[in-house]
């Protein structure tokens, strides 16, 4: 019954508006990192892939009932993350009901977030997403999968996911730092082609959410 309730609530909200949010989590990590990232991604998507997302993203906590107001929730940071049991249950219900969580490691989150993801889905493992998955195919083609945006340590970028009934509900982008390329140009001084690559990958994520 609870799953049906969450599904109906999510459908009723997303059918009338497109709004995305940043996850405000506990644990001391800088959930507020990259403040210009989501606004820039929204502008890019509205201009290039015909979305009509509200220009100002929301902010939502993992245990809040307001989570159900957003078909897409983005999470980033460099440090510690802690989900309470109530947070994990609420996030699980949200994702099972059709919501989507994108976690973008800003270099430093990995050692903390993996165990917190396990709280959400204790019986599901993160799996690497192959380059032929739909999220890398349209509207922009990424034949090699997740692009590298912030070089940092030169390691290979990887996209991991949790799949429920063959649908991707949680995306974890690692060793890429997409948000770096979404920020205002003067923040990181990324070349135009790097920013464009990051924004296109972000547009693919948004496209996947609103079309699957």
Secondary structure, DSSP 8 states (H G I E B T S, - for coil): -HHHHHHHHHHHHHTT---EEEE--BSS--TT-STTHHHHHHHHHHHHS-----SS-EEE-TT-GGGGG-SEEEEEESS--B--HHHHHHHHHHHHTT-EEEEEE-SS-HHHHHHHHHHH-TT---EE--TTSGGGTSSS--TTSS-----TT----EEEEEEETTEEEEEEEESS-HHHHHS-HHHH---HHHHHHHHHHHHHHHHHHHH-
